[in-house]
Amino acid sequence: MSQRLVIIGGNPAGMSGAAEARRGDPDLDIVVLERTQHVSYASCGMPYWLGGVVEPRERLLAIDLDTFREKRNIDVRLGAEATEIDTDGRAVVLSDGQRVTYDRLLIATGARPVRPPIPGIETSGVFVLRDMDSAITLKEQLPRVSGGRALMVGSGPIGMEMCENLCRNGIEVHLLEVADQLLPTLSPNVAAPVAEALVGGCTSTRLGSTLESIEPGDDGGILATIDGRTDRYDMVLLGTGVKPNSELAAAAGCALGPRNAIAIDATGRTSVEHIWAAGDCATAHHRVTGEAVWIPLATTANTQGRVAGRSITGRPGRFPGVLGSWVSSAFGVGIGATGLTVEAALDAGFDAEAIERTGRNRSGYMPGSESTIVRLVWDRSSRRLLGAETSGGDDVATRLHALAVAISARMTVDELAEVDFGYAPPVAALRDPIELAAAAVTGDAP
């Protein structure tokens, strides 16, 4: 009799785990339980579907449902919401009382947006971008709001992407950030080009301000009180962070780690026998500090799902850890970060220092040449590169990737300054901004 793998969650972690498990065991009975009506969609692309950049919505599907069911023989059950894990009976209990037995279980329940404890936060017209269902609901409201005003609460990467795509819908966006700068996880100079790009656009910003309450207006709008002042908006969108969906696992006895994410080892195993976890609901270990962290990212979820699928089918493999590498783009400015900030490095016990330098992404006399800022964080005693940030043109991602490789390889800033970068005026400057920053540490650049 074949063994059964049950997966809770049809998100990238769950579906990559299912696909990898099928590759490892053609006879394994695989059942995916997904509470919504959608699986294997590119959640990071949802802002661009909302902005009309990506059409139709089906283009966000990585793999369609029929492929999973018919070609890969994976039993995907939509509208199946798990409410309990019976570890003694090895069964997942669904909201309708049905029990789905398992031999091995992969929890891929993801994360959910945080709704801050603000009076009126559940008012109609206040939205979060959680999943495809929430994106569809938001998309339906955009024609009503077009020509009106929206309040965007939070200026992280997703918040900035949403601002840009609301603007594409003809909506005037008022961006609210409790910190005193946009993109508060970045250093001020690296974040500054995004703030400059907003000038003259459809977005205005209120920094260092707090949303105090929300209430419905008499005309169908929303009244938001910020620092004692009340203004009317047609829509409020929350970008105030996420938290892991770990309650189901915790109730089943799985140990939790940082930020109450499910604690797992490098193969995805939890503290409970026969149960694995992957994705935004689970922890990872940081490649620089070696400590358990919770950094929810699509790249991490996909890789953790594949690793868990290999482990579940008895094949070797381990998750190598994270740097928290991310890239984004807003209003024509590319941004990204990897590794540790100075503050995080100091907290981890490093003798950390940072340096910033501005260079060009190609020769200055070439069309399309743009300024690029690179910030490096390193340890003064070992000279090891610990982290980096960058902002500039649309080629920021490739530069960020190079920095992530350097940190993963435990390179020193001295070694980074001696890398043999390529050069050609249309595509690269004579001295790459990365090399300029590293060389400035060694004294070989101003």
Stockholm file with secondary structure:
# STOCKHOLM 1.0

chainA/1-446         MSQRLVIIGGNPAGMSGAAEARRGDPDLDIVVLERTQHVSYASCGMPYWLGGVVEPRERLLAIDLDTFREKRNIDVRLGAEATEIDTDGRAVVLSDGQRVTYDRLLIATGARPVRPPIPGIETSGVFVLRDMDSAITLKEQLPRVSGGRALMVGSGPIGMEMCENLCRNGIEVHLLEVADQLLPTLSPNVAAPVAEALVGGCTSTRLGSTLESIEPGDDGGILATIDGRTDRYDMVLLGTGVKPNSELAAAAGCALGPRNAIAIDATGRTSVEHIWAAGDCATAHHRVTGEAVWIPLATTANTQGRVAGRSITGRPGRFPGVLGSWVSSAFGVGIGATGLTVEAALDAGFDAEAIERTGRNRSGYMPGSESTIVRLVWDRSSRRLLGAETSGGDDVATRLHALAVAISARMTVDELAEVDFGYAPPVAALRDPIELAAAAVTGDAP
#=GR chainA/1-446 SS CCCEEEEECCSHHHHHHHHHHHHHCTTCEEEEEESSSCCSBCGGGHHHHHTTSSCSGGGGBSSCHHIIIIISCCEEEETCCEEEEETTTTEEEETTSCEEECSEEEECCCEEECCCSCTTTTCTTEEECCSHHHHHHHHHHHHHHTTSEEEEECCSHHHHHHHHHHHTTTCEEEEEESSSSSSTTSCHHHHHHHHHHHTTSSEEEEESCCEEEEEECTTSCEEEEETTEEEEESEEEECCCEEECCHHHHHTTCCBCGGGCBCCCTTCBCSSTTEEECSTTBCEEBTTTCCEECCCCHHHHHHHHHHHHHHHTTCCCCCCCBCCCEEEEETTEEEEEEECCHHHHHHTTCCEEEEEEEEESSCTTSTTCCEEEEEEEEETTTCBEEEEEEEESTTHHHHHHHHHHHHHTTCBHHHHHTCCCCCBTTTBCSSCHHHHHHHHHHTSCC
#=GC SS_cons         CCCEEEEECCSHHHHHHHHHHHHHCTTCEEEEEESSSCCSBCGGGHHHHHTTSSCSGGGGBSSCHHIIIIISCCEEEETCCEEEEETTTTEEEETTSCEEECSEEEECCCEEECCCSCTTTTCTTEEECCSHHHHHHHHHHHHHHTTSEEEEECCSHHHHHHHHHHHTTTCEEEEEESSSSSSTTSCHHHHHHHHHHHTTSSEEEEESCCEEEEEECTTSCEEEEETTEEEEESEEEECCCEEECCHHHHHTTCCBCGGGCBCCCTTCBCSSTTEEECSTTBCEEBTTTCCEECCCCHHHHHHHHHHHHHHHTTCCCCCCCBCCCEEEEETTEEEEEEECCHHHHHHTTCCEEEEEEEEESSCTTSTTCCEEEEEEEEETTTCBEEEEEEEESTTHHHHHHHHHHHHHTTCBHHHHHTCCCCCBTTTBCSSCHHHHHHHHHHTSCC
//
